Amino acid sequence: MGSAELAEKDADQQDLEGIGDDSTLSVQAGGTDTDDGAKLDGRQETSWDWNTDPHNPYNWPTGKKAIQVCSIASIAFLASMGTSIMSTAPEQLRAEFDVTLTQSILPLSLYVFALALGPVVGGPLSETVGRLPVFIGGLIGGTLFTLGAGFTHSFAGLNILRFLAGFCFAPSLAISTGTINEMYKPVQRGLPSTFFILTPFLGPGIAPVIGAFVTHRKGWRWTQWTMLFFCALSLLLIVPFGRETFHPILKRRRAEQLGHTVPRSPALREKAQEFLTITIFRPLLMLVTEPIVGLVCLYVSCEFATLFTFFAAVPYIFERVYDFSSEQTGLVFLAVVIGCVLGTLTIILCDIFLYRRQIPKHPPHMVPPEYRLYPAMLGSLGLPIGLFWMAWTSRSDVSWVSPVLAMIPFAWGNLCVFISTMQFTVDTYTGSVIASATSANSLTRYGLSGAFPLFAIQMYSKLGINWATSLLGFISLALLPVPWVFFKYGKKIRSLSHYETPTY
């Protein structure tokens, strides 16, 4: 998530590349138009209604949509899995390549940095050539670079190939939300969106478990071979069953098929200007001029960075304090999976019992964005609770069960804060401004997340386990008021924005 696709709240509301906002088009196969639409040259003028056209993804059969969701979810899981599958490999990398501890974490961090940069290219590209070519092309490229990472005997080569693999996989995280929006109307999006959002969050929890076992028993290269198995699964789903979903491209193709003359595509210069504005310049400007964008990015980025710090800190804690093996340490991350599942259930319940109850109280489609923040307000409490709990029970005279359980409220709160604040951001801005806001979030989130593991071990060795984890807890405590302040003063803050925001 976090690209131009989130700007597409409803694909049927877009200006479909100049074909026209009216979904019913009059198409004549030949001859000359007349006022009464009579037959000319023996050819009958026909009417085309995009809303009922079977090529419209909204009208696809349920099974076809489900396969598409499973396909993109598998790629998103694969992309997020790559962030942490090598979290237990640094010791083997140090031994094989004779590098320092910090250097041994670079293959992990560079992959995460690539997730921040990949959508900058992949998002706009998917709106030019279509979603499907970006999905397939990125998946094939990521598969080849992952294969190369498994074979390389150069540490520099490993870093480069891991970065390029992450760069290729990254667009799948950014454009998948748009794909779901293009297949399901708002009232139908609940279940498929929930299923999809959960999959990339499960990756960082499941991958360390897999990585710990294959690294210990087969060596670090098997982390890449394991990735290839998931690549093959995704290819088997997306290549034969994947379909294009981007409405402007599909509508243009359908219009041409029916013989309708469509306007030319925007010139390359216009597309380049739009790309620079939406995905680079405006996101950076919004970070410093829009309180909503700046504070949401800061909050989400710090908590994501804390999660990625765990990839280095958890082995440090549990191997030193509790004498865990690498495989036992990997199993600790199942607590993150449990927290993510609980977070998903929390978001669903908040939507059903809190957000939807506001719908009858407001005009259609005019529920204030602040009502999206209920899960974030709840989750903001879980973050410091989990971190301080983990900080002061990670000692030999306390059972290992306690710090493991402490990771559950943290993971729960992290998912609640991320999803809720992103929904709030999407509801706050309009049009391409949403794309810029979410691009800013993606850049800062993965940028900070890639940096934190590089100094995590030094921080823990200097400050000690208790105070290093407490430092992360103090950061979450300092940022805790963010969703609460937006819930109470959101309307006033929105009114001060430099961009168009809802007035209700």
C-alpha positions as CSV (number, residue, x, y, z in Angstrom):
1,M,0.0,0.0,0.0
2,G,0.9,3.6,-0.4
3,S,0.9,4.6,-4.0
4,A,-1.2,6.3,-6.6
5,E,-3.6,3.4,-6.4
6,L,-5.0,4.5,-3.1
7,A,-6.2,7.7,-4.9
8,E,-8.7,5.5,-6.7
9,K,-11.4,5.4,-4.0
10,D,-13.9,4.4,-6.7
11,A,-12.6,3.4,-10.1
12,D,-16.0,4.2,-11.7
13,Q,-15.6,7.8,-10.6
14,Q,-12.4,8.4,-12.6
15,D,-12.1,10.4,-15.7
16,L,-11.3,7.5,-17.9
17,E,-8.5,9.0,-20.0
18,G,-10.7,11.3,-22.0
19,I,-13.1,8.6,-23.2
20,G,-15.8,10.4,-21.2
21,D,-17.4,10.3,-17.8
22,D,-20.6,9.1,-19.3
23,S,-20.5,5.3,-19.0
24,T,-23.1,5.0,-21.8
25,L,-21.5,5.7,-25.1
26,S,-23.1,5.7,-28.6
27,V,-20.9,3.6,-30.9
28,Q,-21.5,3.4,-34.6
29,A,-19.7,0.7,-36.6
30,G,-19.8,2.7,-39.8
31,G,-21.6,5.4,-41.8
32,T,-22.5,8.8,-40.5
33,D,-24.2,9.9,-37.3
34,T,-27.7,11.3,-37.6
35,D,-29.8,12.9,-35.0
36,D,-32.3,10.1,-34.8
37,G,-29.8,7.3,-34.9
38,A,-31.3,5.7,-38.0
39,K,-29.6,2.9,-39.9
40,L,-27.0,4.2,-42.3
41,D,-25.3,2.1,-44.9
42,G,-27.0,-0.9,-43.5
43,R,-25.3,-0.5,-40.1
44,Q,-27.2,0.1,-36.9
45,E,-25.9,2.5,-34.2
46,T,-25.4,0.7,-31.0
47,S,-25.3,1.8,-27.4
48,W,-22.5,0.8,-25.0
49,D,-23.0,0.8,-21.3
50,W,-19.8,0.3,-19.4
51,N,-21.6,-0.2,-16.1
52,T,-23.2,-3.4,-17.5
53,D,-20.4,-4.5,-19.8
54,P,-19.0,-7.9,-18.9
55,H,-15.4,-6.6,-19.5
56,N,-15.9,-4.2,-16.5
57,P,-14.1,-5.8,-13.5
58,Y,-17.1,-4.9,-11.3
59,N,-19.1,-7.4,-13.4
60,W,-16.7,-10.3,-13.3
61,P,-17.9,-13.6,-11.7
62,T,-17.1,-14.0,-8.0
63,G,-14.7,-16.8,-8.7
64,K,-12.7,-14.8,-11.2
65,K,-12.4,-12.0,-8.7
66,A,-11.3,-14.3,-5.9
67,I,-8.5,-15.8,-8.0
68,Q,-7.3,-12.3,-8.8
69,V,-7.2,-11.4,-5.1
70,C,-5.4,-14.6,-4.3
71,S,-2.8,-13.9,-7.0
72,I,-2.0,-10.4,-5.9
73,A,-2.1,-11.4,-2.2
74,S,0.5,-14.2,-2.9
75,I,2.9,-11.6,-4.5
76,A,2.4,-9.2,-1.6
77,F,3.1,-11.9,0.9
78,L,6.2,-12.8,-1.1
79,A,7.4,-9.2,-1.2
80,S,7.0,-8.7,2.6
81,M,8.5,-12.2,3.3
82,G,11.7,-11.0,1.7
83,T,12.2,-8.4,4.4
84,S,12.8,-10.8,7.2
85,I,13.6,-14.2,5.9
86,M,17.3,-13.5,6.3
87,S,17.0,-12.1,9.8
88,T,18.7,-15.2,11.3
89,A,21.5,-15.3,8.6
90,P,23.9,-12.6,9.8
91,E,26.2,-15.0,11.6
92,Q,26.6,-17.2,8.6
93,L,27.2,-14.1,6.4
94,R,29.9,-12.9,8.7
95,A,31.6,-16.2,8.6
96,E,31.4,-16.7,4.8
97,F,32.1,-13.1,3.6
98,D,34.3,-11.9,6.6
99,V,32.2,-8.8,7.2
100,T,31.2,-6.9,10.4
101,L,27.9,-7.4,12.2
102,T,26.5,-4.2,10.8
103,Q,27.5,-5.1,7.3
104,S,25.9,-8.5,7.6
105,I,22.5,-6.8,8.1
106,L,22.8,-4.8,4.9
107,P,21.1,-7.5,2.7
108,L,18.1,-7.1,4.9
109,S,18.1,-3.3,5.1
110,L,18.8,-2.8,1.4
111,Y,15.8,-5.0,0.5
112,V,13.6,-2.8,2.7
113,F,15.0,0.4,1.2
114,A,14.1,-1.0,-2.2
115,L,10.5,-1.4,-1.0
116,A,10.4,2.4,-0.5
117,L,11.7,3.2,-3.9
118,G,10.0,0.5,-6.1
119,P,6.5,2.0,-6.0
120,V,7.8,5.4,-7.2
121,V,8.3,3.8,-10.6
122,G,5.8,0.9,-10.4
123,G,2.7,3.0,-9.4
124,P,2.8,5.5,-12.4
125,L,3.9,2.7,-14.7
126,S,0.9,0.6,-13.9
127,E,-1.4,3.5,-15.0
128,T,0.4,3.7,-18.3
129,V,0.9,0.1,-19.4
130,G,-1.6,-1.5,-17.0
131,R,-1.6,-3.4,-13.6
132,L,-1.0,-6.8,-15.0
133,P,2.2,-6.2,-16.9
134,V,3.7,-4.5,-13.8
135,F,2.6,-7.5,-11.6
136,I,4.1,-10.1,-14.0
137,G,7.2,-8.1,-15.0
138,G,8.0,-7.2,-11.4
139,L,7.5,-10.8,-10.3
140,I,9.7,-12.2,-13.0
141,G,12.4,-9.7,-12.4
142,G,12.3,-10.3,-8.6
143,T,12.5,-14.0,-9.2
144,L,15.6,-13.7,-11.4
145,F,17.4,-11.4,-8.9
146,T,16.5,-13.7,-6.0
147,L,17.9,-16.6,-8.0
148,G,21.1,-14.6,-8.5
149,A,21.3,-13.7,-4.8
150,G,21.2,-17.4,-3.9
151,F,24.1,-18.2,-6.3
152,T,26.4,-15.3,-5.7
153,H,29.7,-15.6,-3.9
154,S,30.3,-11.9,-3.6
155,F,28.9,-9.9,-0.7
156,A,28.6,-6.8,-2.8
157,G,26.7,-8.9,-5.4
158,L,24.4,-10.2,-2.7
159,N,23.5,-6.7,-1.6
160,I,22.9,-5.4,-5.1
161,L,20.8,-8.4,-6.1
162,R,18.7,-8.2,-2.9
163,F,18.1,-4.5,-3.5
164,L,17.0,-5.2,-7.1
165,A,14.8,-8.1,-6.0
166,G,13.0,-5.8,-3.5
167,F,12.7,-3.1,-6.1
168,C,11.0,-5.5,-8.5
169,F,8.7,-7.0,-5.9
170,A,7.8,-3.6,-4.3
171,P,5.1,-2.3,-6.8
172,S,2.9,-5.3,-5.8
173,L,2.5,-3.8,-2.4
174,A,1.6,-0.4,-3.9
175,I,-0.8,-1.2,-6.7
176,S,-2.7,-4.1,-5.2
177,T,-5.1,-1.8,-3.3
178,G,-6.0,-0.1,-6.6
179,T,-6.6,-3.6,-8.2
180,I,-9.1,-4.5,-5.4
181,N,-10.9,-1.1,-5.7
182,E,-11.2,-1.8,-9.4
183,M,-12.9,-5.1,-8.9
184,Y,-15.2,-4.5,-5.9
185,K,-17.5,-1.6,-5.2
186,P,-17.2,0.0,-1.8
187,V,-20.0,-2.1,-0.2
188,Q,-18.3,-5.3,-1.4
189,R,-14.7,-4.5,-0.5
190,G,-14.7,-5.5,3.2
191,L,-13.7,-9.1,3.1
192,P,-11.3,-9.1,0.1
193,S,-9.6,-6.0,1.4
194,T,-9.2,-7.5,4.8
195,F,-7.8,-10.7,3.4
196,F,-5.3,-8.8,1.2
197,I,-4.2,-6.4,3.9
198,L,-3.4,-9.2,6.3
199,T,-1.1,-11.1,3.9
200,P,1.8,-8.6,3.7
201,F,1.6,-8.1,7.5
202,L,2.0,-11.9,8.0
203,G,5.2,-12.0,5.9
204,P,7.5,-10.4,8.6
205,G,6.1,-12.8,11.2
206,I,6.2,-16.0,9.2
207,A,9.4,-15.5,7.3
208,P,11.7,-15.4,10.3
209,V,10.3,-18.8,11.4
210,I,11.0,-20.3,8.0
211,G,14.3,-18.5,7.7
212,A,15.5,-19.8,11.1
213,F,14.9,-23.4,10.2
214,V,16.4,-23.4,6.7
215,T,19.4,-21.3,7.7
216,H,20.3,-23.6,10.6
217,R,19.7,-26.8,8.7
218,K,20.6,-25.9,5.1
219,G,22.5,-22.6,5.1
220,W,21.6,-19.0,4.3
221,R,21.3,-19.7,0.6
222,W,18.2,-21.7,1.2
223,T,16.4,-18.5,2.3
224,Q,16.6,-17.5,-1.3
225,W,15.7,-21.0,-2.6
226,T,12.6,-20.8,-0.3
227,M,11.7,-17.5,-1.8
228,L,11.9,-19.1,-5.2
229,F,9.2,-21.6,-4.2
230,F,6.9,-18.8,-3.3
231,C,7.8,-17.0,-6.6
232,A,6.8,-20.1,-8.5
233,L,3.5,-20.3,-6.7
234,S,2.8,-16.7,-7.5
235,L,3.7,-17.1,-11.1
236,L,1.4,-20.2,-11.4
237,L,-1.4,-18.0,-10.2
238,I,-0.8,-14.7,-11.9
239,V,0.4,-15.8,-15.4
240,P,-2.6,-18.0,-16.4
241,F,-5.3,-16.4,-14.3
242,G,-4.3,-12.8,-13.9
243,R,-6.3,-10.2,-15.7
244,E,-6.0,-6.5,-16.3
245,T,-8.2,-4.4,-13.9
246,F,-7.3,-0.7,-14.6
247,H,-10.6,0.8,-15.8
248,P,-9.2,3.5,-18.1
249,I,-7.1,1.0,-20.1
250,L,-9.9,-1.6,-20.2
251,K,-12.5,1.0,-21.2
252,R,-10.2,2.3,-23.9
253,R,-9.6,-1.2,-25.3
254,R,-13.3,-1.9,-25.3
255,A,-14.2,1.3,-27.0
256,E,-11.6,0.6,-29.7
257,Q,-13.0,-2.9,-30.1
258,L,-16.5,-1.5,-30.6
259,G,-15.2,0.9,-33.2
260,H,-15.4,4.1,-31.2
261,T,-12.7,6.7,-31.8
262,V,-10.8,7.4,-28.6
263,P,-8.7,10.4,-27.8
264,R,-4.9,10.0,-27.9
265,S,-3.0,9.2,-24.8
266,P,-1.3,12.1,-23.0
267,A,2.1,13.0,-24.3
268,L,5.3,11.6,-22.7
269,R,6.1,15.1,-21.4
270,E,2.8,15.4,-19.7
271,K,3.1,12.0,-18.1
272,A,6.7,12.8,-16.9
273,Q,5.5,16.1,-15.4
274,E,2.6,14.4,-13.6
275,F,5.0,11.7,-12.3
276,L,7.4,14.2,-10.9
277,T,4.6,16.2,-9.2
278,I,2.6,13.3,-7.7
279,T,5.3,10.9,-6.7
280,I,8.3,13.0,-5.8
281,F,7.9,16.8,-5.3
282,R,4.4,17.0,-3.8
283,P,4.9,14.1,-1.3
284,L,8.1,15.8,0.1
285,L,6.2,19.1,0.3
286,M,3.3,17.5,2.1
287,L,5.6,16.0,4.7
288,V,6.6,19.4,5.9
289,T,3.4,21.5,5.2
290,E,0.5,19.1,6.0
291,P,0.2,18.2,9.7
292,I,-1.9,15.2,8.9
293,V,0.6,13.7,6.5
294,G,3.7,14.6,8.5
295,L,2.4,13.2,11.8
296,V,0.9,10.1,10.4
297,C,4.1,9.4,8.5
298,L,6.2,10.0,11.6
299,Y,4.0,7.7,13.7
300,V,3.6,4.8,11.2
301,S,7.3,5.0,10.3
302,C,8.6,4.9,13.8
303,E,6.4,1.9,14.7
304,F,7.3,0.0,11.5
305,A,10.9,0.7,12.2
306,T,10.5,-0.7,15.7
307,L,9.1,-3.9,14.2
308,F,12.0,-4.2,11.8
309,T,14.4,-3.5,14.8
310,F,13.0,-6.8,16.2
311,F,14.6,-8.7,13.4
312,A,18.0,-7.9,14.9
313,A,16.9,-7.4,18.6
314,V,14.9,-10.6,19.1
315,P,17.8,-12.9,18.3
316,Y,20.0,-10.8,20.5
317,I,17.6,-10.9,23.4
318,F,16.5,-14.6,23.3
319,E,19.8,-16.1,22.5
320,R,21.7,-14.2,25.2
321,V,19.1,-14.2,28.0
322,Y,17.3,-17.5,27.4
323,D,20.0,-19.4,25.5
324,F,17.6,-20.0,22.6
325,S,18.7,-21.8,19.4
326,S,18.2,-20.0,16.1
327,E,15.2,-22.2,15.4
328,Q,13.6,-21.4,18.8
329,T,14.3,-17.7,18.2
330,G,12.5,-17.9,14.8
331,L,9.4,-19.3,16.5
332,V,9.2,-16.2,18.7
333,F,8.0,-14.2,15.7
334,L,4.8,-16.2,15.6
335,A,3.7,-13.8,18.3
336,V,3.7,-11.1,15.5
337,V,1.4,-13.3,13.4
338,I,-1.0,-13.6,16.3
339,G,-1.0,-9.9,16.9
340,C,-1.7,-9.2,13.2
341,V,-4.6,-11.5,13.2
342,L,-6.1,-9.9,16.3
343,G,-5.5,-6.5,14.7
344,T,-7.4,-7.5,11.6
345,L,-10.3,-8.7,13.8
346,T,-10.2,-5.4,15.7
347,I,-10.4,-3.3,12.5
348,I,-13.3,-5.4,11.2
349,L,-15.2,-5.0,14.5
350,C,-14.5,-1.3,14.7
351,D,-15.8,-0.9,11.1
352,I,-19.0,-2.9,11.9
353,F,-19.9,-1.5,15.3
354,L,-18.4,2.0,15.3
355,Y,-17.9,3.4,11.7
356,R,-20.9,2.0,10.0
357,R,-23.2,3.2,12.8
358,Q,-22.2,6.8,11.7
359,I,-23.5,6.2,8.2
360,P,-27.2,6.8,8.9
361,K,-26.3,10.0,10.9
362,H,-24.6,11.7,7.9
363,P,-25.5,12.4,4.3
364,P,-24.4,9.7,1.8
365,H,-20.6,9.3,1.5
366,M,-20.1,12.2,4.0
367,V,-19.0,10.4,7.2
368,P,-16.2,12.6,8.7
369,P,-12.7,10.9,8.2
370,E,-12.1,11.1,11.9
371,Y,-14.4,8.1,12.5
372,R,-11.8,5.9,10.8
373,L,-9.5,6.5,13.7
374,Y,-11.1,4.2,16.3
375,P,-8.7,1.3,15.7
376,A,-5.7,3.6,15.8
377,M,-6.7,5.1,19.1
378,L,-7.0,1.6,20.6
379,G,-3.8,0.4,18.9
380,S,-1.9,3.4,20.2
381,L,-2.3,2.0,23.7
382,G,-1.1,-1.4,22.8
383,L,2.2,-0.2,21.3
384,P,3.9,1.2,24.5
385,I,2.3,-1.5,26.7
386,G,3.9,-4.2,24.6
387,L,7.3,-2.5,24.4
388,F,7.6,-1.7,28.1
389,W,6.3,-5.1,29.0
390,M,8.9,-6.7,26.8
391,A,11.6,-4.3,28.1
392,W,11.4,-5.2,31.8
393,T,10.5,-8.9,31.6
394,S,13.3,-9.8,29.2
395,R,15.6,-11.2,32.0
396,S,16.7,-14.6,33.1
397,D,14.6,-14.6,36.3
398,V,11.4,-14.2,34.3
399,S,10.0,-16.9,31.9
400,W,10.6,-16.4,28.2
401,V,6.9,-16.6,27.8
402,S,6.4,-13.1,29.1
403,P,8.5,-11.2,26.5
404,V,7.0,-13.4,23.8
405,L,3.5,-12.5,24.9
406,A,4.5,-8.8,25.0
407,M,5.1,-8.8,21.3
408,I,1.4,-9.6,20.6
409,P,-0.1,-6.2,21.8
410,F,2.7,-4.4,19.9
411,A,2.0,-6.2,16.7
412,W,-1.8,-5.7,17.2
413,G,-1.3,-2.0,17.9
414,N,1.0,-1.6,14.9
415,L,-1.4,-3.1,12.4
416,C,-4.4,-1.1,13.9
417,V,-2.5,2.2,13.7
418,F,-1.2,1.6,10.2
419,I,-4.5,0.6,8.6
420,S,-6.6,3.1,10.5
421,T,-4.4,6.1,9.8
422,M,-4.1,5.2,6.2
423,Q,-7.9,5.0,5.9
424,F,-8.1,8.4,7.6
425,T,-5.6,9.9,5.1
426,V,-7.4,8.5,2.1
427,D,-10.7,9.9,3.3
428,T,-9.1,13.3,4.1
429,Y,-7.6,14.1,0.7
430,T,-9.0,13.9,-2.8
431,G,-7.8,12.9,-6.3
432,S,-4.1,12.6,-7.0
433,V,-3.4,14.3,-3.7
434,I,-4.1,11.0,-2.0
435,A,-1.5,9.4,-4.1
436,S,1.1,12.0,-3.0
437,A,0.1,11.5,0.7
438,T,0.4,7.8,0.5
439,S,3.7,8.0,-1.5
440,A,5.1,10.1,1.3
441,N,4.0,7.4,3.8
442,S,5.6,4.6,1.8
443,L,8.9,6.4,1.4
444,T,9.3,7.3,5.1
445,R,7.9,4.0,6.4
446,Y,10.3,1.7,4.5
447,G,13.2,4.3,4.6
448,L,13.2,4.4,8.4
449,S,12.5,0.7,8.7
450,G,15.6,-0.2,6.6
451,A,17.8,2.1,8.7
452,F,16.9,0.9,12.2
453,P,18.2,-2.7,12.1
454,L,21.6,-1.3,11.1
455,F,22.2,0.2,14.6
456,A,19.9,-2.0,16.6
457,I,22.6,-4.3,18.0
458,Q,24.9,-1.4,18.9
459,M,21.9,0.3,20.7
460,Y,21.1,-2.9,22.7
461,S,24.7,-3.6,23.6
462,K,25.3,0.0,24.8
463,L,22.0,0.7,26.6
464,G,21.2,-2.8,27.6
465,I,18.0,-4.8,26.7
466,N,15.8,-3.0,29.3
467,W,16.6,0.6,28.3
468,A,17.0,0.0,24.6
469,T,13.5,-1.5,24.3
470,S,12.2,1.2,26.7
471,L,13.6,3.8,24.4
472,L,11.4,2.4,21.6
473,G,8.6,2.4,24.1
474,F,9.1,6.1,24.9
475,I,8.9,6.9,21.2
476,S,5.6,5.2,20.9
477,L,4.4,6.9,24.1
478,A,5.4,10.3,22.7
479,L,3.5,9.6,19.5
480,L,0.4,8.0,21.2
481,P,-1.7,11.3,21.2
482,V,-1.5,11.6,17.4
483,P,-4.8,9.7,16.5
484,W,-6.5,11.1,19.6
485,V,-5.7,14.7,18.6
486,F,-6.8,14.1,15.0
487,F,-10.1,12.5,16.3
488,K,-10.9,15.6,18.4
489,Y,-9.5,18.4,16.2
490,G,-9.4,16.8,12.8
491,K,-12.0,19.0,11.2
492,K,-10.2,22.1,12.2
493,I,-6.9,20.8,11.1
494,R,-8.4,19.7,7.8
495,S,-9.7,23.2,7.2
496,L,-6.2,24.6,7.4
497,S,-4.9,22.3,4.7
498,H,-3.4,23.7,1.5
499,Y,-5.3,21.1,-0.5
500,E,-8.9,20.3,-0.9
501,T,-10.3,18.3,2.0
502,P,-13.9,17.5,3.1
503,T,-15.7,20.2,5.0
504,Y,-18.0,17.9,6.9
